[in-house]
Amino acid sequence: MEMKRTKTPERALSDLMTACAKSEKATSDARRLLARWGVEAQAAEEIVRKLVEAKFIDDRRYAEAYVREKTRLSRWGVRKIREGLRAKRIPEAIVDEALGEADARTMGRKLDELLRRKSKTVKAANDFERKGKLLRYGMGLGFDYEEIAGALDRLAEDARTDDE
């Protein structure tokens, strides 16, 4: 079992300011760190309040950065991103706003690209099995069934066009 390292509220505030200056943190991240450092609940809430007031922590800014990173680098779909932000306890209105800025067309093109690449490596006995595996792959990335089905239809159409 891990022992809690106890930090004074002043030291915890200083350490969190440093951490927040290096990378975006959600309010829940700050609370989790303060609890791990053994800071009392009342003092922890005061530290979080100070960090929010000083703009070291901003859940809206965090959500926007998270959406940008997960769509561009991790190539996640909306569902997986939404669940990640819920796990960080970001309010639903902020999540909706941040996801509203994600470009659906770009995400669709990335899904097409990911499925095309994956289809080259999938081992399947027939087209039905291949489609099922690609569908599960897309769902694992956090895309909706309808988006994946449309992308698979486009992939099949491209394959038919290439065969002609």
Disulfide bonds with the S-S distance in Angstrom:
none
